[in-house]
């Protein structure tokens, strides 16, 4: 069996196809990763950081080829993919900085002493790599959340070899990036498998110590159950489904209706609405100012065509939008435009859609309208009162983000922030959630069904998923990792309760 490359714009098969990886080869790759794990974990942090930066340089050297290949498979466009490759390479160099800085190790030393409880032994603690990690590439980011993406890079930075299950939506891009990375990294540190059955075999393999996943709730739950049902269960870190509420106060609508409407339109259709941080529910006041916001939003998306990544995504989008329209009080999308662009020259009817905005009364929101729909889809819920806004917010499931647009004198704004913070991993104020910057303070996660974990998949602390703590009690210095020896001065450490920073 093979995974065929598909030209996203024509719907035709390309000359590139990748063979599905048989179970025996999955086992061999996992075994090779396990053999590489000891050496990779013992690689000095400076050397590991240099290799991560070298991967970024190698990807940049073939940027034109990577972007062209990804564009043919995804139709995401050269500007978007050029930016995504830049983000991917920045992320590699950022994690090189994280590795060199060293605070992620959480090095802690308590020298032997006498406490109120009696004598205390010498105790030294730090985080160590878990071992080989399975990473499932995402459909919507062929670079930044795929073979060279955040899950892979954070696991490599933590000292773990990675076996990537590439996504079928972009097999050629995945294979190309894998080959480039393999030329830089030591044998067994990076490898790739292809196909659904290969993914199942990967999670089941006894050498794999953790799984990173970005995808649907259904797919994530199935793999999480598989990881938990192994003879030796392993952690599963899933980024799943997120509806991402976008709340606009009456004062903000009055002050900036056109600006917010246009910005919201660009945000929920960015990448054809195939971002996990896409705002999927907008809570907008009833009345003239809310009407102006809605009109600006609809005017921005009217007549635009969006090419979805796969036939499966298009089918799910069509089913969901038709069901929502049947339930909603008013269908505000122009479905005639949807059909017209499908017939345009050079665009496959199975992939291209128009944006869908379903307008309902906030008081008539139901749980099925609060489920993620992948694609350029938005539920616009109109509230008549603060009480209705509060009630709608109280219905929200967990999510990656929530956004509040408010003015400085809004009475409801601080309350909204407090309530929404309990339901999300990132709160956005007077902005738009579809940009997730890579940095030390970033958190890309959230309560179920946004994720099934308290950890982040973006930012410095993403490495924490692939590390575990170990304490050494009364162990001789020459046996300890160098970061735990008294004379070491290359990372922040807490010694006898006092934080010590490296000498610059």
C-alpha positions as CSV (number, residue, x, y, z in Angstrom):
1,X,0.0,0.0,0.0
2,X,1.1,3.5,-0.7
3,X,0.1,7.0,0.4
4,X,-0.4,9.0,-2.8
5,X,0.6,12.6,-3.2
6,X,-2.3,14.8,-4.3
7,X,-2.1,18.2,-5.9
8,X,-4.4,20.2,-3.7
9,X,-5.4,22.6,-6.4
10,X,-6.3,20.1,-9.2
11,X,-7.2,17.1,-7.1
12,X,-4.9,14.9,-9.3
13,X,-2.4,12.4,-8.1
14,X,1.2,13.5,-8.3
15,X,4.2,11.5,-9.3
16,X,5.2,11.3,-5.7
17,X,3.9,8.5,-3.5
18,X,5.2,7.1,-0.2
19,X,4.9,3.4,0.8
20,X,3.0,2.7,4.0
21,X,5.5,1.4,6.6
22,X,4.9,-2.3,7.5
23,X,4.8,-3.2,11.2
24,X,8.2,-5.0,11.0
25,X,9.9,-1.8,9.8
26,X,8.1,0.2,12.5
27,X,9.6,-2.1,15.1
28,X,13.1,-1.9,13.6
29,X,12.9,2.0,13.6
30,X,11.7,2.0,17.2
31,X,14.5,-0.3,18.2
32,X,17.1,1.9,16.4
33,X,15.7,4.9,18.3
34,X,16.1,3.0,21.5
35,X,19.7,2.2,20.7
36,X,20.3,5.9,19.9
37,X,18.6,7.2,23.0
38,X,21.5,6.6,25.4
39,X,24.0,8.5,23.2
40,X,21.6,11.3,22.4
41,X,20.7,11.8,26.1
42,X,24.4,11.9,26.9
43,X,25.3,14.4,24.2
44,X,26.4,17.6,25.8
45,X,23.8,20.4,25.8
46,X,26.0,22.6,23.7
47,X,26.5,19.9,21.0
48,X,22.8,19.1,21.0
49,X,22.0,22.8,20.6
50,X,24.4,23.1,17.7
51,X,22.8,20.2,15.9
52,X,19.3,21.7,16.3
53,X,20.6,25.0,14.8
54,X,22.3,22.9,12.0
55,X,18.9,21.4,11.2
56,X,17.5,24.9,10.8
57,X,20.3,25.9,8.5
58,X,19.9,22.7,6.4
59,X,16.1,23.3,6.0
60,X,16.8,26.9,5.0
61,X,19.3,25.8,2.4
62,X,16.5,23.9,0.6
63,X,13.7,26.4,1.3
64,X,12.6,26.8,-2.3
65,X,12.1,23.1,-2.7
66,X,10.4,22.6,0.6
67,X,7.9,25.5,0.0
68,X,7.1,24.4,-3.5
69,X,6.5,20.8,-2.4
70,X,4.3,21.8,0.5
71,X,2.3,24.3,-1.6
72,X,1.5,21.7,-4.2
73,X,0.2,19.3,-1.5
74,X,-1.7,21.8,0.6
75,X,-2.5,24.9,-1.5
76,X,-1.7,27.0,1.5
77,X,0.3,29.4,-0.7
78,X,3.9,30.4,-1.0
79,X,3.7,33.4,1.4
80,X,2.1,31.4,4.1
81,X,4.5,28.4,3.7
82,X,7.5,30.7,3.5
83,X,6.5,32.2,6.8
84,X,5.8,28.7,8.3
85,X,9.3,27.5,7.3
86,X,10.8,30.6,8.9
87,X,8.8,29.9,12.1
88,X,10.0,26.3,12.0
89,X,13.6,27.3,11.7
90,X,13.2,29.9,14.4
91,X,11.7,27.3,16.7
92,X,14.7,25.0,16.1
93,X,17.1,27.8,17.1
94,X,14.9,28.9,20.0
95,X,15.0,25.4,21.5
96,X,18.8,25.4,21.0
97,X,18.8,28.4,23.3
98,X,16.5,26.6,25.8
99,X,18.9,23.7,25.9
100,X,22.0,25.9,26.4
101,X,20.2,28.0,29.1
102,X,19.5,24.9,31.1
103,X,16.8,25.9,33.6
104,X,14.5,23.3,32.0
105,X,16.5,20.7,33.9
106,X,15.2,22.0,37.2
107,X,18.5,21.1,38.9
108,X,18.0,21.0,42.7
109,X,20.6,20.2,45.3
110,X,20.0,19.7,49.1
111,X,23.3,18.9,50.8
112,X,23.3,16.5,53.8
113,X,22.2,18.4,56.9
114,X,20.3,18.1,60.1
115,X,16.7,19.1,60.0
116,X,14.0,19.3,62.7
117,X,13.1,15.8,61.5
118,X,16.6,14.6,62.1
119,X,19.6,13.9,59.8
120,X,18.9,14.5,56.1
121,X,20.9,12.7,53.3
122,X,22.5,14.4,50.4
123,X,19.7,14.7,47.7
124,X,20.1,15.9,44.2
125,X,17.3,16.1,41.6
126,X,17.0,17.0,37.9
127,X,14.9,16.0,34.9
128,X,16.2,13.4,32.5
129,X,14.9,12.3,29.0
130,X,12.1,9.8,28.8
131,X,13.5,7.9,25.8
132,X,12.1,7.5,22.2
133,X,9.1,9.6,21.5
134,X,6.3,9.1,18.8
135,X,5.1,12.3,17.2
136,X,2.0,12.4,14.9
137,X,2.2,15.2,12.3
138,X,-0.7,17.5,11.8
139,X,-2.6,18.0,8.6
140,X,-2.9,21.8,8.8
141,X,0.8,22.7,9.4
142,X,3.0,20.7,7.0
143,X,6.2,22.1,8.6
144,X,5.6,23.8,12.0
145,X,3.5,20.9,13.4
146,X,4.9,18.1,11.3
147,X,8.2,16.3,10.8
148,X,10.4,19.3,11.8
149,X,7.7,20.8,14.0
150,X,7.3,21.7,17.6
151,X,6.6,18.3,19.1
152,X,9.6,16.8,17.3
153,X,12.0,19.7,18.2
154,X,11.0,19.9,21.8
155,X,11.5,16.1,22.2
156,X,14.9,16.3,20.5
157,X,15.8,19.3,22.7
158,X,14.9,17.2,25.8
159,X,17.3,14.5,24.6
160,X,14.8,12.1,23.2
161,X,15.0,10.4,19.7
162,X,11.8,10.8,17.7
163,X,9.9,8.6,15.3
164,X,7.4,10.7,13.4
165,X,4.2,9.3,11.9
166,X,3.8,11.6,8.9
167,X,0.4,12.9,7.9
168,X,-1.1,11.6,4.7
169,X,-2.1,15.1,3.6
170,X,1.5,16.0,2.7
171,X,3.7,12.8,2.3
172,X,6.2,14.3,-0.1
173,X,6.8,17.4,2.2
174,X,7.2,15.1,5.2
175,X,9.6,12.8,3.4
176,X,11.7,15.7,2.1
177,X,12.0,17.3,5.6
178,X,12.8,13.9,7.2
179,X,15.6,13.3,4.7
180,X,17.1,16.7,5.4
181,X,17.0,16.2,9.1
182,X,18.4,12.7,8.9
183,X,21.5,14.0,7.1
184,X,22.3,16.3,10.1
185,X,21.3,14.2,13.1
186,X,23.0,11.0,14.4
187,X,21.6,7.7,13.2
188,X,18.4,6.7,14.9
189,X,17.7,10.1,16.4
190,X,15.0,11.0,13.8
191,X,13.0,8.6,11.7
192,X,9.6,8.5,10.0
193,X,6.7,6.1,9.3
194,X,3.7,6.4,7.0
195,X,0.2,5.0,7.2
196,X,-2.6,4.5,9.7
197,X,-1.6,1.0,10.7
198,X,2.0,2.2,11.1
199,X,0.8,4.8,13.6
200,X,-1.0,2.2,15.6
201,X,2.1,0.0,15.7
202,X,4.2,3.0,16.7
203,X,2.1,3.7,19.8
204,X,2.1,0.0,20.7
205,X,5.8,-0.4,20.4
206,X,7.5,-1.1,23.8
207,X,10.5,1.2,23.0
208,X,8.3,4.3,22.7
209,X,8.0,6.2,26.0
210,X,5.6,9.0,25.1
211,X,3.3,10.2,22.3
212,X,2.8,13.8,21.0
213,X,-0.3,14.3,18.8
214,X,-2.1,17.1,17.0
215,X,-5.4,16.2,15.5
216,X,-9.1,15.4,16.0
217,X,-10.7,14.5,19.3
218,X,-11.8,11.2,17.9
219,X,-8.3,10.3,16.6
220,X,-6.7,11.5,19.8
221,X,-9.0,9.6,22.1
222,X,-8.3,6.4,20.2
223,X,-4.6,6.8,20.4
224,X,-4.7,7.9,24.1
225,X,-6.7,4.7,24.9
226,X,-4.1,2.7,23.0
227,X,-1.3,4.3,24.9
228,X,-3.0,3.7,28.2
229,X,-3.9,0.1,27.4
230,X,-0.3,-1.0,26.8
231,X,1.2,-3.5,29.2
232,X,3.4,-0.6,30.3
233,X,1.2,2.6,29.8
234,X,2.9,5.7,28.5
235,X,1.9,9.4,28.5
236,X,-0.1,10.7,25.6
237,X,0.0,14.5,24.9
238,X,-2.8,15.4,22.6
239,X,-3.8,18.8,21.2
240,X,-7.4,18.0,20.1
241,X,-10.6,20.1,19.4
242,X,-11.1,23.8,20.3
243,X,-13.9,26.2,19.6
244,X,-12.1,29.3,20.9
245,X,-14.7,31.9,22.0
246,X,-14.4,35.5,20.9
247,X,-16.4,37.9,23.1
248,X,-17.1,41.5,22.2
249,X,-18.5,43.8,24.8
250,X,-21.2,46.4,23.9
251,X,-18.7,49.2,24.5
252,X,-16.1,47.6,22.1
253,X,-18.7,47.1,19.4
254,X,-19.8,50.7,19.7
255,X,-16.2,52.0,19.5
256,X,-14.7,49.6,16.9
257,X,-17.4,47.6,15.1
258,X,-15.9,47.7,11.6
259,X,-12.3,47.1,12.8
260,X,-13.3,44.1,14.9
261,X,-15.6,42.6,12.2
262,X,-12.9,42.8,9.6
263,X,-10.2,41.4,12.0
264,X,-12.5,38.6,13.1
265,X,-13.2,37.7,9.4
266,X,-9.5,37.5,8.7
267,X,-8.8,35.4,11.8
268,X,-11.5,32.7,11.4
269,X,-10.6,32.3,7.7
270,X,-6.8,32.4,8.1
271,X,-5.4,29.2,6.5
272,X,-8.9,28.4,5.3
273,X,-10.0,28.2,8.9
274,X,-7.8,25.2,9.5
275,X,-6.0,26.6,12.6
276,X,-6.6,25.0,16.0
277,X,-6.7,28.5,17.4
278,X,-9.4,29.8,15.0
279,X,-12.2,31.7,16.7
280,X,-15.2,29.4,16.1
281,X,-17.8,31.2,18.3
282,X,-18.2,35.0,18.4
283,X,-20.4,36.5,21.2
284,X,-21.6,39.8,19.8
285,X,-24.2,42.2,21.2
286,X,-27.6,42.6,19.5
287,X,-28.5,46.0,18.1
288,X,-27.0,48.4,15.6
289,X,-23.4,48.2,16.7
290,X,-23.4,44.4,16.6
291,X,-25.1,44.6,13.2
292,X,-22.3,46.8,11.9
293,X,-19.7,44.3,13.2
294,X,-21.6,41.4,11.5
295,X,-21.9,43.4,8.2
296,X,-18.1,44.2,8.2
297,X,-17.4,40.5,8.9
298,X,-19.6,39.2,6.1
299,X,-18.4,41.9,3.7
300,X,-14.9,40.8,4.2
301,X,-15.4,37.1,3.5
302,X,-18.2,37.3,0.8
303,X,-17.1,35.8,-2.5
304,X,-13.8,34.5,-1.3
305,X,-12.8,30.9,-2.0
306,X,-10.9,28.7,0.4
307,X,-9.2,25.4,-0.5
308,X,-9.3,22.8,2.2
309,X,-6.4,20.4,2.8
310,X,-8.1,17.1,2.2
311,X,-11.3,15.6,0.8
312,X,-12.1,14.2,4.2
313,X,-11.9,17.7,5.8
314,X,-14.1,19.1,3.0
315,X,-16.7,16.4,3.6
316,X,-16.8,17.0,7.3
317,X,-17.0,20.8,6.8
318,X,-19.9,20.4,4.4
319,X,-21.8,18.1,6.7
320,X,-21.2,20.3,9.7
321,X,-22.2,23.5,8.0
322,X,-25.4,22.1,6.6
323,X,-26.4,20.6,10.0
324,X,-25.7,23.9,11.8
325,X,-27.7,25.9,9.2
326,X,-30.7,23.6,9.7
327,X,-30.6,24.2,13.5
328,X,-29.7,27.9,13.5
329,X,-32.1,30.8,13.5
330,X,-30.5,32.4,10.4
331,X,-28.0,31.1,7.9
332,X,-25.8,34.1,7.1
333,X,-23.4,32.5,4.7
334,X,-23.8,32.8,0.9
335,X,-24.0,29.2,-0.1
336,X,-24.7,30.1,-3.8
337,X,-21.2,31.6,-3.8
338,X,-19.9,28.3,-2.4
339,X,-21.3,26.4,-5.3
340,X,-20.0,29.0,-7.8
341,X,-16.4,28.9,-6.8
342,X,-16.5,25.1,-6.9
343,X,-17.1,25.3,-10.6
344,X,-14.2,27.7,-11.2
345,X,-11.4,26.8,-13.6
346,X,-8.5,25.0,-12.0
347,X,-10.1,24.5,-8.7
348,X,-11.4,21.0,-7.6
349,X,-15.0,20.9,-6.5
350,X,-14.1,18.6,-3.7
351,X,-11.7,21.0,-2.0
352,X,-12.9,24.6,-2.4
353,X,-15.5,26.2,-0.2
354,X,-16.9,29.5,0.8
355,X,-16.9,30.8,4.4
356,X,-19.9,29.9,6.5
357,X,-21.2,32.2,9.2
358,X,-24.2,30.9,11.2
359,X,-26.0,33.6,13.2
360,X,-28.0,32.6,16.2
361,X,-29.4,34.1,19.4
362,X,-27.1,33.6,22.3
363,X,-30.1,32.3,24.3
364,X,-30.5,29.5,21.7
365,X,-27.0,28.2,21.8
366,X,-26.8,24.4,22.1
367,X,-23.9,22.1,22.9
368,X,-23.7,21.0,19.3
369,X,-23.1,24.6,18.1
370,X,-20.1,24.6,20.5
371,X,-18.2,21.9,18.7
372,X,-15.1,22.6,16.6
373,X,-15.7,22.7,12.8
374,X,-12.5,22.6,10.8
375,X,-12.6,25.1,8.0
376,X,-13.8,28.8,7.5
377,X,-16.8,28.4,9.8
378,X,-18.0,30.7,12.6
379,X,-21.1,30.7,14.9
380,X,-22.1,34.3,15.5
381,X,-24.2,34.4,18.7
382,X,-26.0,37.6,19.5
383,X,-26.8,38.5,23.1
384,X,-29.3,41.0,24.4
385,X,-28.0,41.5,27.9
386,X,-25.1,40.9,30.2
387,X,-27.0,38.0,31.7
388,X,-27.2,36.3,28.3
389,X,-23.5,36.9,27.8
390,X,-22.7,35.3,31.1
391,X,-25.0,32.4,30.4
392,X,-23.3,31.8,27.0
393,X,-19.8,31.9,28.6
394,X,-20.9,29.4,31.2
395,X,-21.8,26.9,28.5
396,X,-18.3,27.0,26.9
397,X,-16.2,23.8,26.9
398,X,-12.5,23.9,27.5
399,X,-10.4,25.4,24.7
400,X,-6.9,26.6,23.7
401,X,-7.8,30.2,23.7
402,X,-10.5,32.8,24.4
403,X,-10.5,36.4,23.2
404,X,-12.0,39.5,24.8
405,X,-12.6,42.8,23.0
406,X,-13.4,45.5,25.5
407,X,-12.9,49.2,26.3
408,X,-11.0,50.5,29.3
409,X,-14.2,51.4,31.2
410,X,-16.0,48.2,30.6
411,X,-17.6,46.8,33.7
412,X,-18.1,43.3,32.3
413,X,-14.5,43.0,30.9
414,X,-12.7,41.9,34.1
415,X,-15.4,39.4,34.9
416,X,-15.2,37.9,31.4
417,X,-11.5,37.6,31.7
418,X,-11.7,35.8,35.1
419,X,-14.4,33.4,33.8
420,X,-12.8,32.6,30.5
421,X,-9.4,32.0,32.1
422,X,-10.8,29.1,34.0
423,X,-11.7,27.5,30.6
424,X,-8.6,28.1,28.4
425,X,-4.9,28.0,28.2
426,X,-4.4,31.5,26.7
427,X,-6.4,34.7,27.0
428,X,-6.2,37.2,24.2
429,X,-7.1,40.9,24.9
430,X,-8.2,43.1,22.0
431,X,-6.4,40.9,19.5
432,X,-6.9,37.8,17.5
433,X,-6.0,34.2,18.6
434,X,-4.7,32.7,15.4
435,X,-1.0,33.7,15.9
436,X,0.9,31.5,18.4
437,X,4.3,33.0,19.0
438,X,7.2,30.8,20.1
439,X,8.7,32.1,23.3
440,X,9.5,31.4,26.9
441,X,6.1,32.5,28.2
442,X,3.9,30.9,25.6
443,X,1.3,28.3,26.6
444,X,-0.5,26.4,23.8
445,X,-2.8,24.0,25.6
446,X,-6.0,24.1,27.6
447,X,-8.7,22.1,29.4
448,X,-10.5,19.2,27.6
449,X,-11.3,19.0,24.7
450,X,-8.6,21.5,23.8
451,X,-6.0,19.1,25.1
452,X,-5.8,16.2,27.4
453,X,-2.8,17.5,29.3
454,X,-1.7,20.5,31.4
455,X,1.4,20.9,29.3
456,X,2.1,23.2,26.3
457,X,3.0,22.1,22.8
458,X,4.5,25.5,21.9
459,X,7.1,27.5,23.8
460,X,10.1,26.6,26.0
461,X,8.2,24.5,28.5
462,X,7.1,22.1,25.8
463,X,10.2,20.1,26.6
464,X,8.7,19.2,30.0
465,X,6.4,16.6,28.4
466,X,9.4,14.5,27.4
467,X,11.4,14.6,30.7
468,X,11.0,12.8,34.0
469,X,12.4,13.7,37.5
470,X,15.1,11.5,39.1
471,X,16.6,12.1,42.6
472,X,20.1,10.9,43.5
473,X,20.6,10.2,47.2
474,X,24.1,10.1,48.7
475,X,25.6,9.3,45.3
476,X,29.4,9.9,44.7
477,X,30.2,13.0,42.7
478,X,31.9,11.1,39.8
479,X,28.7,9.0,39.3
480,X,26.4,12.1,39.1
481,X,25.4,13.9,35.9
482,X,27.7,16.9,35.6
483,X,24.8,19.3,36.2
484,X,24.5,17.9,39.8
485,X,28.1,18.1,40.8
486,X,29.0,20.9,43.2
487,X,31.6,22.5,40.9
488,X,29.3,22.8,37.9
489,X,28.3,26.3,36.9
490,X,26.6,25.9,33.5
491,X,22.9,26.1,34.4
492,X,20.6,27.7,37.0
493,X,20.4,25.5,40.1
494,X,18.6,25.7,43.5
495,X,21.2,24.8,46.1
496,X,20.0,24.3,49.7
497,X,16.9,26.3,48.9
498,X,18.7,29.3,47.2
499,X,18.5,29.9,43.5
500,X,22.0,30.2,42.0
501,X,22.5,31.6,38.5
502,X,25.6,30.8,36.3
503,X,28.4,33.3,36.3
504,X,28.3,35.2,33.1
